Amino acid sequence: MRYSGDGLYYEKVIVLGYQALFTNERIKRDTVPDGWYLYEVRHDDECQGIPCEIARRILVNFWGSLLMRDKLSEVEKEGYLCISEEDWIYDSAEDYLLSEYLKKGESEHM
């Protein structure tokens, strides 16, 4: 099941040096805010929650969704990008409701 992006809570992460918002839910593409990119994340085959791939869509081992202001060129070109655990950093212990996050303004959070 996919959910509206504005009603979900997100964690701030840094992926490959880019700031992003992460949720464990699948997001409806038509609810992504203008100027943002939606990617999905696959975790390892042992189900330890280790991110290993970012793609346009993930079918098996879906771990969550990323909302980013930056486009991941390789994902846009190839459809996916393999990553390692070192490419993923949790940036905050707080969770943000997307609608509140956008109201406060990106500059206050990222």
C-alpha positions in Angstrom: 0.0 0.0 0.0 1.2 3.5 -0.8 0.5 6.5 1.4 0.2 10.3 0.9 3.7 11.8 1.5 2.4 14.7 3.5 0.8 12.6 6.3 4.0 10.6 7.1 6.8 11.0 9.6 10.4 11.2 8.3 13.9 11.0 9.6 16.6 13.2 8.3 19.4 11.3 6.7 22.5 12.0 4.6 22.8 9.7 1.6 26.0 9.8 -0.6 26.5 13.3 0.9 23.0 14.5 0.0 20.5 15.5 2.6 17.2 13.6 2.4 14.1 12.6 4.3 13.4 8.9 4.9 10.3 7.0 5.9 9.7 3.2 6.0 6.5 3.6 4.0 5.8 3.6 0.3 4.8 7.0 -1.0 2.2 7.8 -3.7 4.2 9.6 -6.4 1.5 12.2 -7.0 1.8 13.4 -3.4 5.5 14.3 -3.6 6.0 18.1 -3.2 7.1 20.0 -6.3 10.9 20.2 -6.6 11.5 17.0 -4.7 12.5 13.6 -6.0 11.2 10.3 -4.7 13.4 7.2 -4.5 12.9 3.8 -2.9 15.5 2.0 -0.8 16.2 -1.8 -0.6 17.8 -3.4 2.4 20.1 -6.4 2.6 19.0 -10.0 1.9 19.6 -10.9 5.6 16.9 -8.3 6.6 19.2 -6.5 9.0 18.1 -3.0 7.9 21.3 -2.3 6.0 20.5 -0.1 2.9 22.1 -1.5 -0.2 20.2 0.0 -3.2 18.4 3.2 -4.2 16.0 2.9 -7.1 13.0 4.4 -8.7 11.0 1.4 -7.5 11.8 -1.5 -5.2 9.9 -4.7 -5.3 11.8 -7.1 -3.0 13.4 -6.2 0.3 11.7 -2.8 0.3 13.1 -0.8 3.3 11.6 2.7 2.7 11.3 5.9 0.7 13.6 8.9 0.3 12.5 12.4 -0.5 15.3 14.5 -1.8 15.8 18.0 -3.2 18.8 16.7 -5.3 18.4 14.4 -8.2 20.5 11.2 -8.1 21.8 11.2 -11.7 22.8 7.5 -11.8 19.3 6.4 -10.5 17.7 8.6 -13.1 19.9 7.2 -15.9 20.2 3.5 -14.8 17.1 3.0 -12.7 19.1 2.1 -9.6 22.3 2.7 -7.6 24.0 0.3 -5.2 25.1 1.8 -1.9 26.9 0.6 1.2 26.2 1.1 4.8 28.8 3.9 4.9 26.9 5.9 2.3 23.9 6.3 4.8 24.1 8.6 7.9 21.2 9.4 10.3 21.3 13.1 10.7 18.7 13.5 13.5 17.0 11.6 16.2 13.8 13.5 15.6 11.0 12.5 13.3 9.3 15.1 11.2 5.8 15.2 9.8 6.3 16.3 6.2 3.6 19.0 6.2 5.1 20.6 9.4 8.6 20.3 7.9 7.6 22.1 4.8 5.7 24.8 6.7 8.8 25.7 8.8 11.0 25.9 5.8 13.8 23.7 4.6 16.5 26.0 5.8 15.6 25.5 9.4 16.0 21.8 9.2 18.7 21.0 6.7 
